[in-house]
Amino acid sequence: MSDIRLKITGMTCGHCVRAVTKALEGVSGVEKADVTLTPGEAVVHGQASAAALIAAVKEEGYDTAVQD
């Protein structure tokens, strides 16, 4: 299992966090997603590709990029 850390911009409330969490956990290979409003990031646990994770977040209407 590996972790991918994403920076997410555009989240403003708990609803946003839940929407992003649900989107990330819906990606094949994701075991768990820990999303935080402040500082606006997600740590995704599992074997999903970064491209699939980014696409899922963008589909929800938020900007995201992989953090080093």
C-alpha positions as CSV (number, residue, x, y, z in Angstrom):
1,M,0.0,0.0,0.0
2,S,1.2,3.5,-0.8
3,D,0.1,7.0,0.1
4,I,-0.5,9.8,-2.3
5,R,-0.8,13.4,-0.9
6,L,-2.9,15.8,-2.8
7,K,-3.2,19.6,-2.4
8,I,-6.9,20.6,-2.9
9,T,-8.1,24.1,-3.5
10,G,-11.6,25.4,-3.4
11,M,-13.0,23.5,-0.4
12,T,-14.8,25.9,2.0
13,C,-16.9,23.7,4.3
14,G,-17.5,20.2,5.7
15,H,-19.8,19.4,2.8
16,C,-16.8,20.0,0.5
17,V,-14.7,17.7,2.6
18,R,-17.3,14.9,2.5
19,A,-17.8,15.3,-1.3
20,V,-14.0,15.0,-2.0
21,T,-13.7,12.1,0.4
22,K,-16.5,10.2,-1.3
23,A,-15.1,10.9,-4.7
24,L,-11.6,9.7,-3.8
25,E,-12.9,6.6,-2.0
26,G,-14.9,5.8,-5.2
27,V,-11.7,5.4,-7.2
28,S,-10.6,1.9,-7.8
29,G,-7.7,0.9,-5.6
30,V,-8.4,3.4,-2.8
31,E,-8.6,1.9,0.6
32,K,-9.1,5.2,2.5
33,A,-8.9,8.9,2.0
34,D,-8.2,11.4,4.8
35,V,-9.3,14.8,3.6
36,T,-8.8,18.0,5.7
37,L,-10.3,21.4,5.1
38,T,-7.3,23.2,6.6
39,P,-4.7,23.2,5.0
40,G,-6.8,21.8,2.1
41,E,-5.2,18.4,1.4
42,A,-5.9,14.7,1.2
43,V,-3.8,11.7,2.0
44,V,-5.0,8.7,-0.1
45,H,-4.1,5.2,1.1
46,G,-4.2,2.4,-1.5
47,Q,-3.0,1.5,-5.0
48,A,-4.9,4.1,-7.1
49,S,-3.1,6.1,-9.8
50,A,-2.5,9.8,-9.2
51,A,-4.2,10.6,-12.5
52,A,-7.4,8.8,-11.5
53,L,-7.5,10.6,-8.1
54,I,-7.0,14.0,-9.7
55,A,-9.7,13.3,-12.2
56,A,-12.2,12.3,-9.4
57,V,-11.5,15.5,-7.5
58,K,-11.8,17.7,-10.6
59,E,-15.1,16.1,-11.4
60,E,-16.4,17.3,-8.1
61,G,-15.4,20.9,-9.0
62,Y,-12.1,21.3,-7.1
63,D,-8.6,21.9,-8.2
64,T,-5.9,19.5,-7.1
65,A,-2.3,18.5,-7.6
66,V,0.0,15.9,-6.2
67,Q,2.2,17.2,-3.3
68,D,5.8,15.9,-3.0
